[in-house]
Amino acid sequence: MSELAVKTRNGVARIHHRPTWAEIDLKAIEFNLRQVRRHIGKGINIMTVVKANAYGHGTVEVSRVLQDSGVDYLGVATTDEAVRLRDHGITAPVLVLGSVLPAEVGIAVEKDITLTLCGDGLFDAIRKETKDGRKLKAHIKVDTGMGRVGIWHEEAMDYIKKVSSEKGIILEGIYTHFSNAGRDDFFTTYQIEAFEKLLSSVEKNWIKIPLRHAANSIATVDLHRAHLNLVRPGLVIYGMYPKYTFPKIIKLKPALELKTRIVFIKDTPPGRSISYGRTHITQKHTRIATLPIGYADGYGRKFSNKADVLIRGHRARVVGKVTMDQTMVDVGHIPLAKVGDEVVLIGKQGSEEIRAEKLARAADSIAYEVVCGISNRVPRIYKR
């Protein structure tokens, strides 16, 4: 593959000459969504989280597939992310999960974007933008222990009454966010009970809020009590497991593979240093292959001297510091390796596989960071 032809939405092909790319399997996205539906059962809505460029997979392309698959809601982090979906023809309900500024209310009303409310700062802007009879859809964020955005659960009831009485607001949902689901059962139970107590008070006050949600990917798979009537899976939709025990509970297919090609091979005697900082010194005669991918592409320095790649079905260790645009690997044990060979950094080749979760653990990171960090200069190739 000396060049990549990537079709844009209007059918025009963009040519990429640098042989580094990510392949996104959209059928895997569909499969994982079906698995989540089967796992949670009937009567529970699904909000798939597509923030951060759909965890590096491509917001518009993934959202289009999810919409066609009948997902109930899409979750994004910012108003800009929501507007981009609307501008690309996505009509499914979209919730901005982050807190916004008053200047963002107008575009949210115009584009039918649902906002998160957790304080009084937006009321004046909402009244201004809805005085012509238009409405703003909103979900209230309740902080039960995350310590980020949201109104503290002890103070939330008065705020809920205030929001529900605003004529310009359609109060569509209420939610909270777990800080350590799957790892701290005691505190997660505390968060659930605090949220359940608040929901009970909401009902006693005859306030109707249709959607109630708390479950992230871990809670979607492992904590049925937190399902309420809507779950918010993110990582599992992309085929990654947030806990090592989950493959026994739900079967998923990774949707992303990260690939490149060898561009240079050098015979290297013992005692030679590789890359910046001289963190790797060859101990014997070997061959060092250079790959055209580096931390500017999202393949970070944290993988230096720790990660493996796949070449001709064999594992090859990254040696030396990963640089901005290039990474070196030792292929001395792969005698047939040559310039032009395909290299898999995330994904399968032959009987071997490198999963994003295990790659992350090797670098003391998390799978979220690995896939979200793949930069826009890496073209995405979509396949079904």
DABEL-V955191 format. One record per helix or strand of 2 or more residues. SS is the DSSP state (hx for helix, st for strand). FROM is the first residue (numbers start at 1). LEN is the number of residues. If there is no record, write none. Layout:
BEGIN
SS_FROM_LEN ; SS_FROM_LEN
END
This chain:
BEGIN
st_4_4 ; st_13_4 ; st_20_6 ; hx_26_15 ; st_45_5 ; hx_51_6 ; hx_59_10 ; st_73_4 ; hx_79_9 ; st_94_3 ; hx_102_10 ; st_114_4 ; hx_120_10 ; st_136_8 ; st_151_2 ; hx_153_12 ; st_169_7 ; hx_185_20 ; st_211_5 ; hx_217_6 ; hx_224_3 ; st_230_2 ; hx_235_4 ; hx_246_3 ; st_256_13 ; st_273_2 ; hx_276_3 ; st_280_2 ; st_286_6 ; hx_295_3 ; hx_301_3 ; st_308_4 ; st_314_5 ; st_327_4 ; st_342_8 ; st_352_3 ; hx_356_7 ; hx_367_6 ; st_379_5
END
